[in-house]
């Protein structure tokens, strides 16, 4: 059985069982697609179509596992017990200080200068509370 027919068969079984999730292929890997609540710290408030990467290659033997995961996802959606923590998205936001440290390391790794860092970037970052989670509302409030 080809991978295209395996995908079609698996999604057909999910549809017949009225499971609200489907298997997709993205960049040669399997993922699930379903209407899910927004990820933690997302500015969106209503559920919308999203994908969950499964870390499985697009090969025949992985379709059974992907179908099982789609059924589990469907049960969680129907029961209202879905949580992004179980599916790879962490609920804890990075703090401003953590983000600035990562940005600084990347900035200097790419050849940034101390003058630009202190004069342009750091001056702006000092306006943010270091221990607060880095969120869009915080950035908008400071801007």
N, CA, C and O atoms as a GROMACS GRO file, in nm:
protein
  572
    1UNK      N    1   0.085  -0.118   0.000
    1UNK     CA    2   0.000   0.000   0.000
    1UNK      C    3   0.090   0.124   0.000
    1UNK      O    4   0.184   0.134   0.079
    2UNK      N    5   0.060   0.218  -0.089
    2UNK     CA    6   0.139   0.341  -0.095
    2UNK      C    7   0.106   0.430   0.023
    2UNK      O    8   0.003   0.414   0.088
    3UNK      N    9   0.194   0.526   0.050
    3UNK     CA   10   0.169   0.616   0.162
    3UNK      C   11   0.046   0.703   0.137
    3UNK      O   12  -0.026   0.737   0.231
    4UNK      N   13   0.020   0.738   0.010
    4UNK     CA   14  -0.099   0.818  -0.022
    4UNK      C   15  -0.226   0.740   0.010
    4UNK      O   16  -0.321   0.795   0.065
    5UNK      N   17  -0.227   0.612  -0.026
    5UNK     CA   18  -0.347   0.532   0.004
    5UNK      C   19  -0.356   0.500   0.153
    5UNK      O   20  -0.467   0.488   0.206
    6UNK      N   21  -0.243   0.487   0.221
    6UNK     CA   22  -0.245   0.465   0.366
    6UNK      C   23  -0.302   0.587   0.437
    6UNK      O   24  -0.380   0.574   0.532
    7UNK      N   25  -0.264   0.706   0.390
    7UNK     CA   26  -0.316   0.831   0.448
    7UNK      C   27  -0.466   0.841   0.425
    7UNK      O   28  -0.542   0.874   0.516
    8UNK      N   29  -0.509   0.812   0.303
    8UNK     CA   30  -0.651   0.820   0.269
    8UNK      C   31  -0.732   0.720   0.352
    8UNK      O   32  -0.840   0.753   0.401
    9UNK      N   33  -0.680   0.599   0.367
    9UNK     CA   34  -0.750   0.496   0.445
    9UNK      C   35  -0.759   0.535   0.593
    9UNK      O   36  -0.865   0.520   0.654
   10UNK      N   37  -0.649   0.584   0.650
   10UNK     CA   38  -0.649   0.624   0.791
   10UNK      C   39  -0.746   0.738   0.815
   10UNK      O   40  -0.824   0.735   0.911
   11UNK      N   41  -0.743   0.839   0.728
   11UNK     CA   42  -0.836   0.952   0.745
   11UNK      C   43  -0.981   0.909   0.721
   11UNK      O   44  -1.073   0.965   0.781
   12UNK      N   45  -1.001   0.812   0.634
   12UNK     CA   46  -1.136   0.758   0.613
   12UNK      C   47  -1.190   0.691   0.738
   12UNK      O   48  -1.306   0.708   0.774
   13UNK      N   49  -1.104   0.614   0.804
   13UNK     CA   50  -1.146   0.549   0.929
   13UNK      C   51  -1.176   0.653   1.037
   13UNK      O   52  -1.272   0.638   1.112
   14UNK      N   53  -1.093   0.758   1.044
   14UNK     CA   54  -1.117   0.864   1.144
   14UNK      C   55  -1.249   0.935   1.116
   14UNK      O   56  -1.325   0.965   1.208
   15UNK      N   57  -1.276   0.962   0.988
   15UNK     CA   58  -1.400   1.029   0.951
   15UNK      C   59  -1.521   0.942   0.983
   15UNK      O   60  -1.621   0.990   1.036
   16UNK      N   61  -1.511   0.813   0.952
   16UNK     CA   62  -1.621   0.719   0.978
   16UNK      C   63  -1.650   0.709   1.128
   16UNK      O   64  -1.766   0.693   1.169
   17UNK      N   65  -1.546   0.719   1.209
   17UNK     CA   66  -1.561   0.712   1.355
   17UNK      C   67  -1.597   0.848   1.415
   17UNK      O   68  -1.610   0.862   1.536
   18UNK      N   69  -1.612   0.950   1.328
   18UNK     CA   70  -1.645   1.087   1.369
   18UNK      C   71  -1.543   1.146   1.466
   18UNK      O   72  -1.577   1.216   1.561
   19UNK      N   73  -1.416   1.116   1.439
   19UNK     CA   74  -1.305   1.171   1.517
   19UNK      C   75  -1.274   1.309   1.459
   19UNK      O   76  -1.252   1.321   1.338
   20UNK      N   77  -1.271   1.414   1.541
   20UNK     CA   78  -1.250   1.551   1.489
   20UNK      C   79  -1.103   1.587   1.463
   20UNK      O   80  -1.062   1.701   1.485
   21UNK      N   81  -1.026   1.491   1.417
   21UNK     CA   82  -0.884   1.516   1.385
   21UNK      C   83  -0.849   1.436   1.260
   21UNK      O   84  -0.905   1.329   1.235
   22UNK      N   85  -0.756   1.490   1.182
   22UNK     CA   86  -0.712   1.422   1.061
   22UNK      C   87  -0.559   1.419   1.059
   22UNK      O   88  -0.492   1.498   1.125
   23UNK      N   89  -0.507   1.325   0.982
   23UNK     CA   90  -0.363   1.312   0.964
   23UNK      C   91  -0.324   1.388   0.838
   23UNK      O   92  -0.389   1.374   0.734
   24UNK      N   93  -0.218   1.467   0.845
   24UNK     CA   94  -0.164   1.540   0.731
   24UNK      C   95  -0.016   1.508   0.717
   24UNK      O   96   0.048   1.456   0.808
   25UNK      N   97   0.036   1.541   0.600
   25UNK     CA   98   0.180   1.528   0.575
   25UNK      C   99   0.234   1.668   0.553
   25UNK      O  100   0.182   1.745   0.472
   26UNK      N  101   0.340   1.701   0.626
   26UNK     CA  102   0.405   1.830   0.608
   26UNK      C  103   0.556   1.807   0.609
   26UNK      O  104   0.612   1.757   0.706
   27UNK      N  105   0.620   1.843   0.500
   27UNK     CA  106   0.765   1.827   0.484
   27UNK      C  107   0.811   1.684   0.512
   27UNK      O  108   0.916   1.663   0.574
   28UNK      N  109   0.734   1.587   0.465
   28UNK     CA  110   0.773   1.448   0.479
   28UNK      C  111   0.749   1.387   0.616
   28UNK      O  112   0.794   1.276   0.644
   29UNK      N  113   0.678   1.458   0.702
   29UNK     CA  114   0.647   1.408   0.836
   29UNK      C  115   0.496   1.413   0.860
   29UNK      O  116   0.426   1.496   0.802
   30UNK      N  117   0.449   1.325   0.946
   30UNK     CA  118   0.307   1.320   0.978
   30UNK      C  119   0.273   1.419   1.088
   30UNK      O  120   0.351   1.440   1.182
   31UNK      N  121   0.158   1.480   1.075
   31UNK     CA  122   0.109   1.569   1.179
   31UNK      C  123  -0.042   1.552   1.188
   31UNK      O  124  -0.105   1.496   1.098
   32UNK      N  125  -0.099   1.600   1.295
   32UNK     CA  126  -0.244   1.597   1.313
   32UNK      C  127  -0.299   1.737   1.288
   32UNK      O  128  -0.233   1.837   1.319
   33UNK      N  129  -0.419   1.743   1.233
   33UNK     CA  130  -0.485   1.871   1.210
   33UNK      C  131  -0.622   1.864   1.275
   33UNK      O  132  -0.698   1.769   1.254
   34UNK      N  133  -0.653   1.965   1.354
   34UNK     CA  134  -0.782   1.971   1.422
   34UNK      C  135  -0.809   2.114   1.466
   34UNK      O  136  -0.719   2.198   1.467
   35UNK      N  137  -0.933   2.140   1.501
   35UNK     CA  138  -0.969   2.269   1.559
   35UNK      C  139  -0.936   2.262   1.707
   35UNK      O  140  -0.994   2.183   1.782
   36UNK      N  141  -0.841   2.345   1.748
   36UNK     CA  142  -0.787   2.339   1.885
   36UNK      C  143  -0.790   2.476   1.949
   36UNK      O  144  -0.793   2.578   1.880
   37UNK      N  145  -0.789   2.479   2.083
   37UNK     CA  146  -0.779   2.609   2.151
   37UNK      C  147  -0.644   2.673   2.121
   37UNK      O  148  -0.548   2.604   2.086
   38UNK      N  149  -0.635   2.805   2.135
   38UNK     CA  150  -0.507   2.872   2.110
   38UNK      C  151  -0.398   2.819   2.203
   38UNK      O  152  -0.424   2.778   2.315
   39UNK      N  153  -0.275   2.822   2.153
   39UNK     CA  154  -0.161   2.783   2.236
   39UNK      C  155  -0.144   2.884   2.349
   39UNK      O  156  -0.190   2.997   2.339
   40UNK      N  157  -0.077   2.842   2.457
   40UNK     CA  158  -0.052   2.936   2.568
   40UNK      C  159   0.019   3.061   2.517
   40UNK      O  160   0.107   3.053   2.432
   41UNK      N  161  -0.020   3.174   2.570
   41UNK     CA  162   0.037   3.305   2.537
   41UNK      C  163   0.008   3.350   2.394
   41UNK      O  164   0.074   3.441   2.343
   42UNK      N  165  -0.090   3.288   2.328
   42UNK     CA  166  -0.131   3.330   2.196
   42UNK      C  167  -0.226   3.449   2.210
   42UNK      O  168  -0.305   3.453   2.304
   43UNK      N  169  -0.221   3.544   2.119
   43UNK     CA  170  -0.316   3.655   2.126
   43UNK      C  171  -0.457   3.613   2.085
   43UNK      O  172  -0.552   3.686   2.111
   44UNK      N  173  -0.470   3.497   2.022
   44UNK     CA  174  -0.602   3.450   1.981
   44UNK      C  175  -0.679   3.399   2.102
   44UNK      O  176  -0.620   3.353   2.200
   45UNK      N  177  -0.811   3.408   2.094
   45UNK     CA  178  -0.894   3.364   2.206
   45UNK      C  179  -0.988   3.250   2.170
   45UNK      O  180  -1.036   3.180   2.260
   46UNK      N  181  -1.016   3.231   2.042
   46UNK     CA  182  -1.110   3.128   1.998
   46UNK      C  183  -1.035   3.011   1.935
   46UNK      O  184  -0.928   3.030   1.877
   47UNK      N  185  -1.091   2.889   1.944
   47UNK     CA  186  -1.028   2.774   1.879
   47UNK      C  187  -1.020   2.795   1.727
   47UNK      O  188  -1.105   2.861   1.668
   48UNK      N  189  -0.916   2.737   1.665
   48UNK     CA  190  -0.898   2.746   1.521
   48UNK      C  191  -0.818   2.625   1.473
   48UNK      O  192  -0.757   2.554   1.554
   49UNK      N  193  -0.817   2.602   1.340
   49UNK     CA  194  -0.746   2.488   1.283
   49UNK      C  195  -0.596   2.501   1.308
   49UNK      O  196  -0.535   2.603   1.276
   50UNK      N  197  -0.537   2.396   1.366
   50UNK     CA  198  -0.394   2.396   1.396
   50UNK      C  199  -0.338   2.257   1.369
   50UNK      O  200  -0.412   2.159   1.361
   51UNK      N  201  -0.208   2.251   1.355
   51UNK     CA  202  -0.140   2.123   1.334
   51UNK      C  203  -0.055   2.091   1.458
   51UNK      O  204  -0.004   2.179   1.526
   52UNK      N  205  -0.043   1.962   1.482
   52UNK     CA  206   0.045   1.913   1.588
   52UNK      C  207   0.144   1.818   1.522
   52UNK      O  208   0.104   1.715   1.466
   53UNK      N  209   0.271   1.851   1.528
   53UNK     CA  210   0.375   1.765   1.472
   53UNK      C  211   0.388   1.640   1.559
   53UNK      O  212   0.389   1.648   1.682
   54UNK      N  213   0.399   1.526   1.493
   54UNK     CA  214   0.410   1.400   1.566
   54UNK      C  215   0.552   1.347   1.571
   54UNK      O  216   0.581   1.256   1.649
   55UNK      N  217   0.641   1.400   1.490
   55UNK     CA  218   0.777   1.349   1.485
   55UNK      C  219   0.787   1.213   1.417
   55UNK      O  220   0.881   1.138   1.440
   56UNK      N  221   0.688   1.182   1.333
   56UNK     CA  222   0.686   1.055   1.261
   56UNK      C  223   0.708   1.081   1.113
   56UNK      O  224   0.652   1.175   1.056
   57UNK      N  225   0.789   0.996   1.050
   57UNK     CA  226   0.814   1.012   0.907
   57UNK      C  227   0.694   0.960   0.827
   57UNK      O  228   0.615   0.878   0.876
   58UNK      N  229   0.683   1.008   0.706
   58UNK     CA  230   0.577   0.968   0.615
   58UNK      C  231   0.609   0.831   0.555
   58UNK      O  232   0.640   0.820   0.436
   59UNK      N  233   0.602   0.728   0.639
   59UNK     CA  234   0.623   0.591   0.592
   59UNK      C  235   0.509   0.505   0.645
   59UNK      O  236   0.451   0.534   0.749
   60UNK      N  237   0.479   0.400   0.573
   60UNK     CA  238   0.362   0.318   0.600
   60UNK      C  239   0.344   0.272   0.744
   60UNK      O  240   0.233   0.276   0.798
   61UNK      N  241   0.452   0.229   0.806
   61UNK     CA  242   0.437   0.173   0.941
   61UNK      C  243   0.402   0.278   1.047
   61UNK      O  244   0.363   0.242   1.158
   62UNK      N  245   0.416   0.406   1.015
   62UNK     CA  246   0.387   0.512   1.113
   62UNK      C  247   0.241   0.555   1.112
   62UNK      O  248   0.197   0.626   1.203
   63UNK      N  249   0.165   0.513   1.011
   63UNK     CA  250   0.027   0.558   1.002
   63UNK      C  251  -0.061   0.503   1.113
   63UNK      O  252  -0.152   0.573   1.160
   64UNK      N  253  -0.037   0.382   1.157
   64UNK     CA  254  -0.116   0.323   1.267
   64UNK      C  255  -0.096   0.404   1.394
   64UNK      O  256  -0.193   0.435   1.464
   65UNK      N  257   0.028   0.440   1.425
   65UNK     CA  258   0.056   0.520   1.544
   65UNK      C  259  -0.007   0.659   1.531
   65UNK      O  260  -0.064   0.711   1.627
   66UNK      N  261   0.003   0.719   1.413
   66UNK     CA  262  -0.057   0.850   1.391
   66UNK      C  263  -0.209   0.843   1.407
   66UNK      O  264  -0.270   0.934   1.464
   67UNK      N  265  -0.269   0.736   1.357
   67UNK     CA  266  -0.414   0.720   1.371
   67UNK      C  267  -0.453   0.704   1.518
   67UNK      O  268  -0.553   0.760   1.563
   68UNK      N  269  -0.375   0.630   1.593
   68UNK     CA  270  -0.402   0.615   1.737
   68UNK      C  271  -0.393   0.750   1.809
   68UNK      O  272  -0.475   0.781   1.895
   69UNK      N  273  -0.292   0.829   1.772
   69UNK     CA  274  -0.278   0.961   1.834
   69UNK      C  275  -0.393   1.053   1.794
   69UNK      O  276  -0.438   1.134   1.875
   70UNK      N  277  -0.441   1.041   1.671
   70UNK     CA  278  -0.556   1.121   1.627
   70UNK      C  279  -0.680   1.084   1.707
   70UNK      O  280  -0.759   1.171   1.743
   71UNK      N  281  -0.697   0.956   1.734
   71UNK     CA  282  -0.812   0.912   1.816
   71UNK      C  283  -0.802   0.968   1.958
   71UNK      O  284  -0.901   1.014   2.014
   72UNK      N  285  -0.682   0.963   2.016
   72UNK     CA  286  -0.661   1.020   2.150
   72UNK      C  287  -0.690   1.169   2.150
   72UNK      O  288  -0.758   1.220   2.239
   73UNK      N  289  -0.640   1.240   2.050
   73UNK     CA  290  -0.666   1.384   2.038
   73UNK      C  291  -0.815   1.409   2.027
   73UNK      O  292  -0.868   1.500   2.092
   74UNK      N  293  -0.883   1.330   1.946
   74UNK     CA  294  -1.028   1.346   1.929
   74UNK      C  295  -1.103   1.327   2.060
   74UNK      O  296  -1.196   1.402   2.089
   75UNK      N  297  -1.064   1.228   2.137
   75UNK     CA  298  -1.129   1.204   2.267
   75UNK      C  299  -1.107   1.323   2.359
   75UNK      O  300  -1.200   1.369   2.426
   76UNK      N  301  -0.983   1.374   2.363
   76UNK     CA  302  -0.954   1.490   2.449
   76UNK      C  303  -1.034   1.612   2.406
   76UNK      O  304  -1.082   1.686   2.491
   77UNK      N  305  -1.048   1.634   2.276
   77UNK     CA  306  -1.125   1.748   2.228
   77UNK      C  307  -1.271   1.733   2.269
   77UNK      O  308  -1.331   1.827   2.320
   78UNK      N  309  -1.328   1.614   2.248
   78UNK     CA  310  -1.469   1.591   2.280
   78UNK      C  311  -1.497   1.598   2.429
   78UNK      O  312  -1.605   1.642   2.469
   79UNK      N  313  -1.403   1.556   2.511
   79UNK     CA  314  -1.421   1.559   2.656
   79UNK      C  315  -1.385   1.694   2.717
   79UNK      O  316  -1.412   1.719   2.835
   80UNK      N  317  -1.325   1.781   2.638
   80UNK     CA  318  -1.280   1.910   2.691
   80UNK      C  319  -1.157   1.899   2.778
   80UNK      O  320  -1.130   1.988   2.859
   81UNK      N  321  -1.082   1.791   2.762
   81UNK     CA  322  -0.963   1.771   2.846
   81UNK      C  323  -0.832   1.798   2.770
   81UNK      O  324  -0.724   1.769   2.821
   82UNK      N  325  -0.842   1.855   2.649
   82UNK     CA  326  -0.722   1.883   2.571
   82UNK      C  327  -0.635   1.985   2.643
   82UNK      O  328  -0.684   2.085   2.696
   83UNK      N  329  -0.505   1.959   2.644
   83UNK     CA  330  -0.408   2.051   2.704
   83UNK      C  331  -0.284   2.054   2.615
   83UNK      O  332  -0.231   1.950   2.577
   84UNK      N  333  -0.240   2.174   2.582
   84UNK     CA  334  -0.120   2.187   2.499
   84UNK      C  335   0.003   2.129   2.568
   84UNK      O  336   0.098   2.089   2.500
   85UNK      N  337   0.004   2.124   2.701
   85UNK     CA  338   0.119   2.069   2.774
   85UNK      C  339   0.146   1.924   2.732
   85UNK      O  340   0.262   1.882   2.725
   86UNK      N  341   0.042   1.849   2.706
   86UNK     CA  342   0.056   1.708   2.668
   86UNK      C  343   0.099   1.691   2.522
   86UNK      O  344   0.143   1.583   2.482
   87UNK      N  345   0.085   1.796   2.443
   87UNK     CA  346   0.110   1.785   2.300
   87UNK      C  347   0.229   1.868   2.255
   87UNK      O  348   0.242   1.897   2.136
   88UNK      N  349   0.316   1.908   2.347
   88UNK     CA  350   0.442   1.970   2.308
   88UNK      C  351   0.452   2.120   2.323
   88UNK      O  352   0.559   2.176   2.300
   89UNK      N  353   0.346   2.188   2.359
   89UNK     CA  354   0.355   2.333   2.380
   89UNK      C  355   0.358   2.358   2.530
   89UNK      O  356   0.272   2.311   2.604
   90UNK      N  357   0.457   2.431   2.574
   90UNK     CA  358   0.467   2.460   2.716
   90UNK      C  359   0.379   2.578   2.751
   90UNK      O  360   0.359   2.668   2.670
   91UNK      N  361   0.326   2.577   2.870
   91UNK     CA  362   0.236   2.684   2.910
   91UNK      C  363   0.311   2.798   2.979
   91UNK      O  364   0.254   2.906   2.999
   92UNK      N  365   0.437   2.776   3.014
   92UNK     CA  366   0.511   2.880   3.083
   92UNK      C  367   0.581   2.971   2.982
   92UNK      O  368   0.659   2.925   2.899
   93UNK      N  369   0.552   3.097   2.990
   93UNK     CA  370   0.612   3.193   2.898
   93UNK      C  371   0.756   3.223   2.940
   93UNK      O  372   0.790   3.218   3.058
   94UNK      N  373   0.838   3.254   2.842
   94UNK     CA  374   0.973   3.298   2.872
   94UNK      C  375   0.965   3.435   2.938
   94UNK      O  376   0.881   3.518   2.902
   95UNK      N  377   1.053   3.457   3.034
   95UNK     CA  378   1.057   3.590   3.094
   95UNK      C  379   1.132   3.684   3.001
   95UNK      O  380   1.203   3.641   2.910
   96UNK      N  381   1.115   3.812   3.026
   96UNK     CA  382   1.186   3.913   2.947
   96UNK      C  383   1.336   3.889   2.957
   96UNK      O  384   1.406   3.894   2.856
   97UNK      N  385   1.385   3.864   3.078
   97UNK     CA  386   1.529   3.844   3.098
   97UNK      C  387   1.580   3.724   3.019
   97UNK      O  388   1.688   3.731   2.959
   98UNK      N  389   1.506   3.613   3.018
   98UNK     CA  390   1.547   3.495   2.943
   98UNK      C  391   1.554   3.527   2.793
   98UNK      O  392   1.648   3.489   2.724
   99UNK      N  393   1.451   3.596   2.745
   99UNK     CA  394   1.447   3.630   2.603
   99UNK      C  395   1.561   3.724   2.566
   99UNK      O  396   1.626   3.706   2.464
  100UNK      N  397   1.586   3.825   2.649
  100UNK     CA  398   1.693   3.922   2.620
  100UNK      C  399   1.829   3.851   2.619
  100UNK      O  400   1.914   3.882   2.536
  101UNK      N  401   1.850   3.756   2.711
  101UNK     CA  402   1.977   3.682   2.714
  101UNK      C  403   1.997   3.603   2.584
  101UNK      O  404   2.107   3.604   2.528
  102UNK      N  405   1.893   3.536   2.537
  102UNK     CA  406   1.903   3.461   2.412
  102UNK      C  407   1.926   3.555   2.294
  102UNK      O  408   2.008   3.527   2.205
  103UNK      N  409   1.855   3.666   2.294
  103UNK     CA  410   1.869   3.763   2.185
  103UNK      C  411   2.011   3.821   2.183
  103UNK      O  412   2.072   3.836   2.077
  104UNK      N  413   2.064   3.852   2.302
  104UNK     CA  414   2.199   3.908   2.311
  104UNK      C  415   2.302   3.809   2.257
  104UNK      O  416   2.391   3.847   2.180
  105UNK      N  417   2.290   3.683   2.296
  105UNK     CA  418   2.385   3.582   2.249
  105UNK      C  419   2.379   3.570   2.097
  105UNK      O  420   2.483   3.563   2.031
  106UNK      N  421   2.260   3.569   2.042
  106UNK     CA  422   2.244   3.561   1.897
  106UNK      C  423   2.298   3.686   1.828
  106UNK      O  424   2.362   3.677   1.723
  107UNK      N  425   2.272   3.802   1.887
  107UNK     CA  426   2.316   3.929   1.831
  107UNK      C  427   2.468   3.932   1.816
  107UNK      O  428   2.519   3.967   1.709
  108UNK      N  429   2.540   3.895   1.921
  108UNK     CA  430   2.686   3.898   1.916
  108UNK      C  431   2.743   3.785   1.830
  108UNK      O  432   2.848   3.800   1.768
  109UNK      N  433   2.673   3.671   1.826
  109UNK     CA  434   2.717   3.561   1.741
  109UNK      C  435   2.709   3.602   1.593
  109UNK      O  436   2.788   3.555   1.511
  110UNK      N  437   2.615   3.687   1.560
  110UNK     CA  438   2.598   3.732   1.422
  110UNK      C  439   2.687   3.853   1.389
  110UNK      O  440   2.677   3.909   1.280
  111UNK      N  441   2.773   3.893   1.483
  111UNK     CA  442   2.868   4.000   1.456
  111UNK      C  443   2.823   4.138   1.501
  111UNK      O  444   2.877   4.238   1.455
  112UNK      N  445   2.724   4.144   1.590
  112UNK     CA  446   2.680   4.274   1.641
  112UNK      C  447   2.788   4.340   1.726
  112UNK      O  448   2.875   4.272   1.780
  113UNK      N  449   2.780   4.472   1.736
  113UNK     CA  450   2.881   4.547   1.811
  113UNK      C  451   2.828   4.587   1.948
  113UNK      O  452   2.707   4.597   1.969
  114UNK      N  453   2.920   4.609   2.040
  114UNK     CA  454   2.885   4.651   2.176
  114UNK      C  455   2.812   4.786   2.174
  114UNK      O  456   2.718   4.808   2.250
  115UNK      N  457   2.856   4.876   2.087
  115UNK     CA  458   2.795   5.008   2.077
  115UNK      C  459   2.649   4.997   2.035
  115UNK      O  460   2.562   5.062   2.094
  116UNK      N  461   2.621   4.916   1.935
  116UNK     CA  462   2.483   4.899   1.890
  116UNK      C  463   2.400   4.831   1.998
  116UNK      O  464   2.284   4.868   2.020
  117UNK      N  465   2.459   4.733   2.064
  117UNK     CA  466   2.386   4.662   2.169
  117UNK      C  467   2.344   4.758   2.281
  117UNK      O  468   2.226   4.764   2.317
  118UNK      N  469   2.438   4.832   2.336
  118UNK     CA  470   2.406   4.920   2.449
  118UNK      C  471   2.327   5.042   2.407
  118UNK      O  472   2.238   5.087   2.480
  119UNK      N  473   2.356   5.097   2.290
  119UNK     CA  474   2.291   5.221   2.248
  119UNK      C  475   2.152   5.202   2.190
  119UNK      O  476   2.065   5.286   2.209
  120UNK      N  477   2.132   5.092   2.118
  120UNK     CA  478   2.003   5.072   2.051
  120UNK      C  479   1.914   4.971   2.124
  120UNK      O  480   1.800   5.002   2.159
  121UNK      N  481   1.965   4.852   2.146
  121UNK     CA  482   1.882   4.744   2.199
  121UNK      C  483   1.863   4.750   2.350
  121UNK      O  484   1.750   4.755   2.399
  122UNK      N  485   1.972   4.750   2.423
  122UNK     CA  486   1.964   4.744   2.569
  122UNK      C  487   1.886   4.861   2.627
  122UNK      O  488   1.814   4.845   2.726
  123UNK      N  489   1.901   4.977   2.568
  123UNK     CA  490   1.828   5.095   2.613
  123UNK      C  491   1.676   5.070   2.609
  123UNK      O  492   1.604   5.110   2.701
  124UNK      N  493   1.629   5.004   2.506
  124UNK     CA  494   1.486   4.972   2.495
  124UNK      C  495   1.447   4.858   2.588
  124UNK      O  496   1.342   4.862   2.650
  125UNK      N  497   1.531   4.755   2.597
  125UNK     CA  498   1.498   4.639   2.680
  125UNK      C  499   1.489   4.675   2.827
  125UNK      O  500   1.417   4.608   2.902
  126UNK      N  501   1.560   4.778   2.870
  126UNK     CA  502   1.557   4.818   3.012
  126UNK      C  503   1.419   4.870   3.054
  126UNK      O  504   1.391   4.877   3.173
  127UNK      N  505   1.336   4.906   2.960
  127UNK     CA  506   1.201   4.954   2.990
  127UNK      C  507   1.105   4.840   3.025
  127UNK      O  508   0.995   4.864   3.074
  128UNK      N  509   1.148   4.717   2.999
  128UNK     CA  510   1.064   4.599   3.027
  128UNK      C  511   1.100   4.540   3.163
  128UNK      O  512   1.217   4.536   3.200
  129UNK      N  513   1.000   4.492   3.238
  129UNK     CA  514   1.029   4.426   3.367
  129UNK      C  515   1.094   4.290   3.344
  129UNK      O  516   1.034   4.204   3.279
  130UNK      N  517   1.216   4.268   3.394
  130UNK     CA  518   1.292   4.147   3.360
  130UNK      C  519   1.226   4.015   3.399
  130UNK      O  520   1.243   3.916   3.329
  131UNK      N  521   1.153   4.012   3.508
  131UNK     CA  522   1.095   3.885   3.555
  131UNK      C  523   0.954   3.860   3.502
  131UNK      O  524   0.896   3.756   3.532
  132UNK      N  525   0.899   3.953   3.426
  132UNK     CA  526   0.765   3.936   3.371
  132UNK      C  527   0.772   3.843   3.249
  132UNK      O  528   0.872   3.841   3.178
  133UNK      N  529   0.664   3.767   3.225
  133UNK     CA  530   0.660   3.687   3.103
  133UNK      C  531   0.656   3.779   2.981
  133UNK      O  532   0.588   3.881   2.981
  134UNK      N  533   0.729   3.742   2.878
  134UNK     CA  534   0.730   3.821   2.756
  134UNK      C  535   0.604   3.790   2.677
  134UNK      O  536   0.589   3.682   2.621
  135UNK      N  537   0.513   3.885   2.674
  135UNK     CA  538   0.386   3.868   2.605
  135UNK      C  539   0.360   3.988   2.515
  135UNK      O  540   0.419   4.094   2.532
  136UNK      N  541   0.270   3.969   2.420
  136UNK     CA  542   0.234   4.078   2.331
  136UNK      C  543   0.171   4.194   2.408
  136UNK      O  544   0.206   4.309   2.382
  137UNK      N  545   0.079   4.169   2.502
  137UNK     CA  546   0.022   4.283   2.576
  137UNK      C  547   0.129   4.363   2.652
  137UNK      O  548   0.119   4.486   2.660
  138UNK      N  549   0.230   4.296   2.708
  138UNK     CA  550   0.338   4.368   2.777
  138UNK      C  551   0.414   4.457   2.680
  138UNK      O  552   0.441   4.573   2.710
  139UNK      N  553   0.449   4.402   2.564
  139UNK     CA  554   0.522   4.481   2.464
  139UNK      C  555   0.441   4.601   2.418
  139UNK      O  556   0.495   4.711   2.401
  140UNK      N  557   0.313   4.581   2.397
  140UNK     CA  558   0.227   4.692   2.353
  140UNK      C  559   0.216   4.799   2.461
  140UNK      O  560   0.215   4.918   2.431
  141UNK      N  561   0.206   4.756   2.586
  141UNK     CA  562   0.195   4.852   2.696
  141UNK      C  563   0.321   4.937   2.708
  141UNK      O  564   0.312   5.057   2.734
  142UNK      N  565   0.437   4.876   2.691
  142UNK     CA  566   0.563   4.949   2.702
  142UNK      C  567   0.585   5.039   2.580
  142UNK      O  568   0.640   5.149   2.591
  143UNK      N  569   0.543   4.990   2.464
  143UNK     CA  570   0.560   5.070   2.342
  143UNK      C  571   0.475   5.193   2.349
  143UNK      O  572   0.474   5.274   2.256
   0.00000   0.00000   0.00000
